[in-house]
Amino acid sequence: MAFAFSPSLRGKWISPYFRSPQEISIAVDTITLTQPISEGQTLVSSGQIFELGFFTPGNSTNRYIGIWYKNSPPAVLWVANRENPITDSTGVLAVGKDGNLVILNQAQIIIWSSNLSKVAENPVAQLLDSGNLVLQDKSSSYLWQSFDYPSDTQFPGMKIGWDLKTGLNRYLTSWKNADDPSPGEFTYRNDIHGLPQLFIREGSSKIFRSGPWNGLRFSGVPLLSILVFKTFFVYNTEESYYMYEHSQNHFITRLTLNHSGLLQRLIWNEGSSEWTVLYTTQHDQCDSYGHCGTNSICRINDSPMCNCLLGFIPKSPQEWDVLNSSSGCARRIQLDCQKGEGFIKIVGVKLPDSLHFWLNMNLSLKECKAECLKNCSCTAYANSDIREGGSGCLLWFGDLNDIREFNQGDSMQDIYIRMAASEPGKALELVDAVMKGSCCVSEVMKCIQVGLLCVQKYPEDRPIMSSVVVMLSNESVTLPQPKQPGFFTERSSTDTEECRTESTDNLITITELEAR
């Protein structure tokens, strides 16, 4: 699915405002067997942060139970009965005799339930200051919690991912539209079938991928120059989940998958009293899953933006000539495990997708390279953790999909793509015939690569002379892959516009990220 972005809407968030009768907040944050809440009443967490009550979205006439921030404009973050609305105005949220949290309609028919597997003793439902609605028994252990059943929004402290012991999978599902909170077409979930990472899907089709976790963030989400929240990713034999927490208590943020399929992080702007878009994950064509096909790289500022990786050629040149790169690329020379196979370094990228990978957190980058060379099927390697100079080893096998490059400074993630031993042969055609018998192939390749680095299209990409000297004189230096040269004959393409809007509040820069 391709995304079109309207400049007039960037940096703003359109809320599915709800209509509700005059609400009366009751003094407690709990629901008991003898104290339910009904229409006109709301439950408020002890710190006055979150509120729970009945609401009607947009132009609908249906009623739902929802949770929202108490002191912000109406933006519902969680819905209990999103598939079973109340069609009258006499709903009740109560704790039943069997311990279940239930919603009853006018006829006292249960239209929604927490569906506990066993009867609870002295059950109490409580709205916490985290926004989590929990059902507890007399031992105060959680029998059920709303954080295990997200709607379209991730709260701070809410896990998106798997409890591998129980099989519970927590994920976001968009609303159907602004008037209907029932599950829509889009989901945001942690995929553990292959390299663990987060995907947005439309139905079963992948439309966005976060990239794998690199110790600081997901490699497909550039570094943000803000310290509003901290992110965590846990992957072990018991759990695999993503979570974030606020790094400063006076900031309020949320992560919402809207009904158009856009995943947006919003921050509450106290000065303007509105939700402001901090960033949208899908903000250019390179963020569309597999936009350039396999074994290629997407560079949003290049024209054309799709190019085969070095050592690869288009599978269908005719399609590439008309700017259709979906067929991807194939190796010009197949790997055969001959002595002399090497790697080309690509800097600042979203690491590729693959169902076939190998991960070892204890190896160095040098050891990782050696492991890749041992296996004829290994096509690339990278550090799995970029903190403190890098550590850990991640190997890919087979085709490499959904690689994109970021601007310098946006990403510190590099990858090393395997090259066939005979791949340098084409470069030797540039060498004078008199020198071919006596020259060193590796030195020739180095000189050609440095030369290409020096004529890249954008001056900021070109190395300074002191760096050139280091590259030519140091045998251990790994050279990056050159980008398109300035004199490259370009095919016509619509120029990429770059637009950036900024507003400041409390010394935090709030930026809606645009094309990089």
C-alpha positions in Angstrom: 0.0 0.0 0.0 1.3 3.4 -0.9 0.8 6.4 1.4 0.0 9.9 0.3 0.7 12.7 2.7 -1.1 16.0 2.8 1.3 18.9 3.8 -1.6 20.7 5.4 -2.2 17.9 7.9 1.4 17.3 8.9 2.2 18.0 12.5 -1.5 17.9 13.5 -3.6 15.1 14.8 -7.3 14.8 14.0 -9.1 13.3 17.0 -12.2 11.0 16.8 -14.0 13.3 19.3 -16.6 11.6 21.3 -19.9 12.9 22.5 -21.0 12.1 26.0 -23.6 13.4 28.5 -22.5 15.5 31.4 -20.2 13.1 33.3 -20.0 12.8 37.1 -16.6 11.5 38.3 -17.1 9.3 41.3 -14.6 9.6 44.2 -13.1 6.2 43.8 -10.9 4.4 41.3 -12.5 1.0 41.8 -15.5 -1.0 40.9 -16.8 -3.7 43.3 -19.7 -6.1 43.5 -21.8 -3.5 45.2 -20.4 -0.4 43.4 -20.7 -0.4 39.5 -20.6 2.6 37.3 -23.4 3.6 34.9 -24.2 6.2 32.3 -23.2 9.7 33.6 -20.5 8.4 35.9 -16.8 8.0 35.3 -14.0 6.3 37.2 -10.8 8.3 37.8 -7.4 7.0 38.7 -6.0 8.0 42.1 -3.6 10.5 40.7 -6.3 12.1 38.5 -4.4 11.0 35.3 -6.8 8.6 33.5 -10.5 8.5 33.3 -12.9 5.6 32.3 -16.5 6.0 31.2 -19.1 5.7 28.5 -18.6 7.5 25.2 -20.0 7.9 21.7 -17.5 8.3 18.9 -17.9 10.8 16.1 -21.3 10.7 14.4 -22.2 7.3 15.8 -25.1 6.6 18.1 -23.5 3.6 19.8 -22.1 3.7 23.3 -18.8 2.2 24.4 -16.7 2.0 27.6 -13.3 3.7 27.1 -10.2 5.1 28.8 -8.7 8.5 28.1 -6.4 11.0 29.7 -8.5 13.0 32.1 -7.0 16.5 31.4 -6.6 16.3 27.6 -9.1 16.7 24.7 -11.2 13.6 24.2 -9.0 11.0 22.6 -10.0 7.5 23.5 -7.0 5.2 24.1 -8.7 1.9 25.0 -12.1 0.5 24.2 -13.6 -2.5 26.1 -16.6 -3.4 23.9 -15.3 -2.3 20.6 -17.0 -5.2 18.7 -20.2 -5.1 20.9 -21.6 -1.6 21.3 -24.4 -0.6 23.5 -27.3 0.6 21.4 -29.1 2.5 24.1 -28.0 4.9 26.9 -28.5 2.6 29.9 -25.3 0.7 30.1 -23.6 -0.5 33.3 -20.0 -1.6 33.9 -20.0 -4.0 36.9 -18.2 -6.8 38.6 -20.3 -10.0 38.4 -20.7 -12.6 41.1 -18.4 -14.9 39.2 -15.6 -12.3 39.4 -15.8 -11.2 35.7 -15.8 -7.5 34.7 -19.0 -7.1 32.5 -20.9 -4.6 30.6 -24.7 -4.9 30.8 -27.3 -3.3 28.5 -30.7 -2.0 29.4 -32.1 -5.6 29.4 -29.4 -6.6 31.8 -27.8 -8.8 29.1 -24.0 -9.2 29.2 -22.6 -7.7 26.0 -19.0 -7.8 27.0 -17.0 -9.8 29.6 -13.4 -10.2 30.8 -14.0 -14.0 30.4 -12.1 -15.3 33.4 -11.5 -19.0 33.3 -12.3 -19.5 37.0 -14.4 -17.9 39.7 -12.6 -15.1 41.7 -13.1 -14.3 45.4 -13.8 -10.7 46.4 -13.0 -9.3 42.9 -12.2 -5.6 42.5 -11.6 -3.7 39.3 -9.3 -0.7 39.6 -8.1 2.0 37.1 -4.4 2.6 37.8 -2.4 5.8 37.1 -0.7 3.9 34.3 -4.1 3.7 32.5 -4.3 0.0 33.1 -7.7 -1.3 34.1 -7.0 -4.4 36.3 -9.2 -7.0 37.9 -7.8 -8.3 41.2 -8.9 -11.0 43.7 -8.4 -11.0 47.5 -4.7 -11.8 47.1 -4.3 -8.6 45.0 -2.9 -10.7 42.0 -4.1 -9.6 38.6 -6.7 -11.9 37.1 -7.2 -9.8 34.0 -5.8 -6.4 32.8 -6.6 -4.1 29.9 -2.9 -3.8 28.9 -3.1 -7.4 27.7 -5.8 -6.5 25.2 -4.7 -3.2 23.5 -7.0 -1.3 21.1 -5.3 1.2 18.8 -2.9 2.9 21.3 0.1 1.8 23.2 0.3 3.3 26.7 3.6 3.9 28.5 4.4 0.7 30.3 2.2 -1.4 28.0 3.9 -4.4 26.2 3.5 -5.0 22.5 4.5 -8.6 21.9 4.4 -12.1 23.1 4.2 -13.9 26.4 5.8 -17.1 25.0 4.8 -19.2 28.1 1.1 -18.6 27.7 0.9 -17.7 24.0 -0.6 -14.3 24.6 0.0 -11.9 21.8 -0.5 -8.2 22.5 -0.8 -5.9 19.4 -2.5 -2.8 18.2 -5.5 -2.8 15.8 -6.7 0.3 14.2 -10.3 1.6 14.4 -12.5 0.8 11.4 -13.0 4.6 11.0 -13.4 7.7 13.2 -17.0 6.7 14.0 -16.4 3.0 14.6 -13.8 1.6 17.1 -14.3 -2.0 16.0 -11.1 -3.6 14.6 -10.0 -2.1 11.3 -7.7 -3.4 8.5 -4.4 -2.4 10.1 -2.3 -4.1 12.9 1.0 -3.3 14.6 2.6 -6.4 16.1 5.8 -8.0 17.1 6.6 -10.8 14.6 8.7 -13.6 16.0 8.6 -15.8 12.8 12.1 -14.8 11.7 14.2 -11.9 13.0 12.1 -10.4 15.9 10.9 -7.0 14.8 7.7 -4.9 14.5 5.4 -4.8 11.5 2.4 -2.8 10.3 0.1 -5.0 8.2 -2.9 -4.3 6.1 -4.7 -7.6 6.5 -1.9 -10.1 5.9 0.3 -7.8 3.8 3.3 -6.1 5.3 3.4 -2.4 4.7 6.0 -1.2 7.2 8.9 -2.9 9.1 10.7 -1.4 12.1 14.0 -3.3 11.4 15.6 -5.4 14.2 16.5 -3.9 17.6 20.1 -2.7 17.8 20.4 -2.0 21.5 19.3 1.6 21.3 16.2 1.5 19.0 14.9 -0.3 16.0 17.2 0.1 13.0 14.4 1.4 10.8 13.5 4.2 13.2 16.1 7.0 13.0 17.7 8.5 16.1 15.5 11.3 17.5 17.1 14.3 19.1 14.6 14.2 22.0 14.6 12.6 25.4 10.8 12.5 26.0 10.6 8.7 26.3 12.8 5.6 26.7 12.3 2.5 24.6 12.9 -1.2 25.5 12.9 -4.4 23.6 13.0 -7.8 25.4 13.7 -11.1 23.6 14.3 -14.3 25.5 12.8 -17.8 25.9 9.8 -16.4 27.9 9.0 -13.1 26.3 9.4 -11.0 23.2 8.0 -7.5 23.5 8.5 -3.7 22.9 7.7 -1.1 25.5 8.4 2.5 26.2 8.3 4.7 29.3 8.3 8.5 29.8 11.8 9.7 30.8 10.2 12.9 32.3 7.0 12.7 34.2 5.6 16.0 33.0 5.5 14.9 29.4 2.6 12.8 28.1 3.0 10.8 24.9 1.2 7.9 23.2 1.7 5.7 20.2 -1.4 5.3 18.0 -2.2 3.3 14.9 -4.9 5.3 13.1 -7.6 4.0 10.8 -5.5 5.0 7.7 -2.7 2.7 8.8 -0.3 5.4 10.0 1.6 4.8 13.2 2.0 8.1 15.0 3.7 9.1 18.2 1.9 12.1 19.7 2.8 14.4 22.6 0.5 16.5 24.7 1.4 20.2 24.1 0.5 22.0 27.3 1.0 25.4 25.7 -1.4 24.9 22.9 -3.6 22.4 24.8 -3.6 19.9 21.9 -2.0 16.6 20.8 0.9 17.2 18.4 2.4 14.6 16.1 6.0 14.0 17.2 6.7 11.6 14.3 5.0 9.3 11.8 6.8 6.0 11.1 5.8 5.9 7.4 6.9 9.3 6.1 8.4 8.6 2.7 8.3 5.9 0.0 11.4 4.2 1.3 9.4 3.3 4.4 7.0 1.2 2.3 7.9 -2.4 2.9 10.1 -3.9 0.1 9.6 -0.8 -2.1 12.7 -1.5 -4.2 12.5 -5.3 -4.2 15.1 -7.8 -2.9 18.9 -7.2 -2.9 18.5 -3.5 -3.5 18.6 -0.3 -1.5 16.3 2.7 -1.3 17.8 6.2 -1.0 15.0 8.8 -0.8 17.2 11.7 -2.0 18.5 9.8 -5.1 16.9 9.8 -8.5 15.9 7.1 -9.1 15.6 6.2 -5.4 16.0 2.4 -6.0 19.4 0.9 -6.8 20.8 -2.7 -6.8 23.4 -3.4 -4.2 26.9 -3.5 -5.4 27.5 -6.8 -7.2 23.8 -7.2 -8.1 21.9 -6.4 -11.3 18.2 -6.0 -12.0 16.2 -9.2 -12.5 14.1 -7.4 -15.0 16.0 -4.5 -16.7 12.9 -3.6 -18.7 10.9 -3.0 -15.5 13.7 -1.0 -13.9 13.9 1.2 -17.0 10.3 2.3 -16.3 11.1 2.8 -12.6 9.4 -0.4 -11.5 11.9 -2.1 -9.2 9.5 -4.6 -7.5 11.2 -7.6 -9.1 14.4 -6.8 -7.3 18.0 -7.7 -8.1 20.1 -10.8 -8.4 23.8 -11.5 -8.0 25.9 -10.8 -11.1 28.3 -13.5 -10.0 27.0 -16.3 -7.7 28.8 -17.0 -4.4 30.9 -20.3 -4.6 32.9 -20.1 -1.4 36.1 -19.6 -3.2 39.1 -18.1 -1.4 39.1 -14.3 -1.8 35.4 -13.6 -1.2 34.9 -10.4 0.7 32.4 -7.8 1.9 31.3 -4.3 0.9 30.3 -2.0 3.8 27.1 0.0 3.6 26.7 2.7 6.3 23.6 4.1 8.0 20.9 1.7 7.0 17.8 -0.1 8.1 19.0 -3.7 8.4 17.3 -6.1 5.9 14.4 -8.4 6.5 15.0 -12.2 6.4 13.3 -15.3 7.7 16.7 -17.0 7.8 19.2 -15.5 10.3 21.6 -16.4 13.0 22.2 -14.3 16.1 25.0 -14.5 18.7 25.3 -11.7 21.2 28.8 -12.7 22.3 30.9 -12.3 19.1 32.9 -9.3 17.9 32.5 -7.8 14.5 35.7 -9.6 13.3 34.5 -12.9 14.6 31.1 -12.3 13.0 32.9 -11.8 9.6 34.7 -15.1 10.1 31.4 -16.9 10.9 29.8 -15.6 7.8 32.8 -16.7 5.6 32.5 -20.2 7.1 29.0 -20.6 5.7 28.5 -20.5 1.9 24.9 -19.4 2.3 25.7 -16.4 4.5 25.0 -13.2 2.5 25.6 -10.4 5.0 26.6 -9.7 8.6 26.4 -6.8 11.1 26.7 -6.0 14.7 23.5 -6.8 16.6 24.2 -4.1 19.2 25.6 -0.7 18.2 26.2 0.5 21.7 29.8 1.2 22.9 31.4 0.6 19.5 29.3 -2.4 18.6 29.0 -6.0 19.7 27.2 -9.2 18.9 26.8 -10.9 15.5 23.8 -11.0 13.2 24.1 -13.1 10.0 21.7 -13.2 7.0 21.1 -16.1 4.6 19.4 -15.8 1.2 17.9 -12.6 -0.3 18.1 -9.3 1.5 14.8 -7.3 1.5 13.6 -3.8 2.6 17.0 -2.0 3.0 16.9 1.7 3.1 19.6 4.3 3.7 19.3 7.2 6.2 20.9 10.6 6.1 24.2 10.8 8.0 23.5 11.1 11.7 20.0 9.5 11.5 21.4 5.9 11.9 24.6 4.4 13.2 23.8 1.0 11.8 26.2 -0.5 9.2 26.0 -3.8 7.3 28.5 -5.8 5.3 27.3 -7.5 2.1 29.2 -10.5 0.8 30.9 -10.3 -2.6 31.9 -13.1 -4.9 35.7 -13.6 -5.3 35.6 -12.9 -9.0 33.4 -9.8 -8.6 36.4 -7.4 -8.9 37.2 -8.7 -12.4 35.1 -6.0 -14.1 37.1 -3.3 -12.4 40.4 -4.7 -13.9 39.1 -3.7 -17.3 40.0 -0.1 -16.2 43.7 -1.0 -15.7 46.2 -0.3 -18.4 47.2 -3.5 -20.2 50.9 -2.9 -19.4 50.2 -2.9 -15.6 47.7 -5.9 -15.5 50.4 -8.5 -14.9 52.1 -6.7 -12.0 49.3 -4.8 -10.2 47.8 -5.8 -6.9 44.0 -6.4 -7.4 43.1 -5.3 -3.9 45.0 -2.0 -4.3 43.3 -1.4 -7.6 39.9 -2.0 -6.1 40.7 0.3 -3.2 41.8 3.1 -5.5 38.7 2.8 -7.7 36.5 2.8 -4.6 38.2 5.8 -3.1 37.9 7.6 -6.4 34.1 6.9 -6.5 33.8 8.1 -3.0 35.4 11.4 -4.0 32.9 12.1 -6.9 29.7 11.3 -5.1 26.8 13.5 -6.0 26.4 15.4 -2.7 29.5 17.2 -1.3 28.7 16.2 2.2 29.1 12.6 1.3 32.6 13.0 -0.1 35.6 12.3 2.2 38.0 15.0 3.1 41.6 14.7 1.9 42.9 13.5 5.3 40.4 10.7 5.2 41.5 9.8 1.7 45.1 9.5 2.9 44.0 7.2 5.7 42.0 5.1 3.3 44.8 4.6 0.8 47.6 4.0 3.4 45.7 1.7 5.8 45.0 -1.8 4.8 42.6 -2.5 7.7 40.2 0.3 6.8 36.8 -0.9 5.6 35.5 1.4 2.8 31.8 2.3 2.6 29.9 1.7 -0.6 30.0 4.7 -2.9 26.8 6.5 -3.7 25.7 7.8 -7.1 28.3 10.0 -8.7 27.6 13.6 -9.6 28.0 13.0 -13.3 25.6 10.0 -13.4 23.0 10.2 -16.2 19.7 10.4 -14.4 16.3 9.2 -15.5 13.5 11.7 -15.1 11.7 11.4 -11.8 9.7 13.7 -9.7 11.9 15.7 -7.4 11.7 14.9 -3.8 10.6 17.8 -1.7 11.9 18.3 1.8 9.8 20.2 4.3 10.3 20.5 8.0 8.1 22.1 10.5 9.1 22.7 14.1 7.6 24.0 17.3 9.2 24.2 20.7 7.8 23.7 24.1 9.7 23.2 27.4 13.0 23.2 25.5 11.9 20.0 23.6 11.9 20.2 19.8 8.8 18.7 18.4 9.3 17.8 14.7 7.1 16.1 12.2 9.8 14.2 10.3 9.6 14.5 6.6 11.5 13.1 3.7 15.1 12.5 4.6 
